[in-house]
């Protein structure tokens, strides 16, 4: 391969990266226009602002909408259109750490609880989600019980109550250091 071809490939790669950045910036701008920042960001866990619900999972390919979470970490909204928004990434969990509880009925108990509360559950996953840091890999992310619900089927207030109860169920199995997050997701049968 000649030097000219390498340069062309490099330029095309840089153009694709720039186009991806512009697409994300456009998405952020649209969210900013629809959901102006709140004067004061509520301290979770509490019902979420529309902006937090929309931008909380910024960086994940599926762009899920957050319904509720048990984490007490305050989400910080971007302060302007050109503000750098930290991107999140998702990884699998150390599944073996949860297998005994999962095999002893945790999954079924969670599903039964969700069904008893009328939650239209589309997925129950164990994942790790955190902020992508370019020079800090592998990063350590908090394990998350990630519950998917059909879009528009669960309010933020009800979602917060459900998330707290799910956390209690998980803790009954001796699992600590985990958070519960509920997001809108369409499941596939």
Secondary structure, DSSP 8 states (H G I E B T S, - for coil): --HHHHHHHHHHHHHHHHHHHHHHHHHHHHHHHHS---SS---SSS---HHHHHHTTTT-TT---EEEE---------SSTTS----EEEEE--HHHHHHHHHTTHHHHHHHHHHHTT--EEEEEEEEEEE--TT--S----EEEEEEE-TTSS-HHHHHHHHHHHHHHHHHTT--SEEEEEEE-----
